[in-house]
Amino acid sequence: MRIGLTGAGRMGRPMAERLADAGHEVTVLARHPRARAAAEAAGRTWAGTVAATVRDADVVFVVVLTDDQVRSVCLGPDGALAAMRPGAVLVQHTTSDPATAQLLADTAAPRGVAVLDAALSGGPHDIAAGRLTLWVGGDEGVLDELRPLLGTYASPVLHVGPAGHGQRVKLVNNALFVAQVGLAVDAVRLAAALGVEEGTVLTAVQHGSGASRALGIVAGGGADAVAGRIGDLMRKDLAAVRELARRTGADLGVIGTVLSSETVEEKVLGGPPEQASGRPD
């Protein structure tokens, strides 16, 4: 298939590699000299505008960083949806507002373009291994047609409802994950108060009923290193969860209580934004 990809960075680059290795024709958006040099070094075809990247594509992948970037890349007279041909599919991977996914679907439909709200879970190593998790909102028939393509880098690929539900599931997942990391960090504090060393309790509990992926994150570098590993990424997603809950009137409940705790704020997220690393969300 002919593929257009915007956002050939930390996640998009290994996706492009997997798609190309599977025999698909991949064109990546490269607007800046450094991006063009990286594309050329990888032997990748590149284009200098969104329109040129997506115009001939059967499927367009959006793997940028923020909701604002999704809207900028996809909407407006210079955006992807305006340039895509009828019958093409836009696969939106960026964690963003569910309302943005619905807006993309509503904008695309009159043009004969389908949109899959394909929220993801995992990292570059999961893409390289073909085991990225996808939660996909949108037309299930369109998803079924693209399963072999998405399967080049993702498994499982789960249909979770209409457009916007992929993002909703992702935000719930990340809220739960951060709360669990916070509880694991606090378990280290509790163990210390009981006289048990951090390394001992983290190793031991991973073999018990308290084991979880979140506990593994804490064990991987220690409780004091958690914020440096996941703080910036999770702060952005938690802001989206809180805004969605506020807008819809949803009660975050016990999860919200844990997310608002000093342990999560300081040990998991790295303190208030002005105290964090300073990298843009």
Secondary structure, DSSP 8 states (H G I E B T S, - for coil): -EEEEE-TTTTHHHHHHHHHHTT-EEEEE--SHHHHHHHHHTT-EEESSHHHHHTT-SEEEE--SSHHHHHHHHSSTTSHHHHS-TT-EEEE-S---HHHHHHHHHHHGGGT-EEEEEEEES-HHHHHHT-EEEEEES-HHHHHHHHHHHTTTEEEEEEEESTTHHHHHHHHHHHHHHHHHHHHHHHHHHHHHTT--HHHHHHHHTTSTT--HHHHHHHHH-GGGHHHHHHHHHHHHHHHHHHHHHHHT---HHHHHHHTSHIIIIIIS-SSGGGS-----
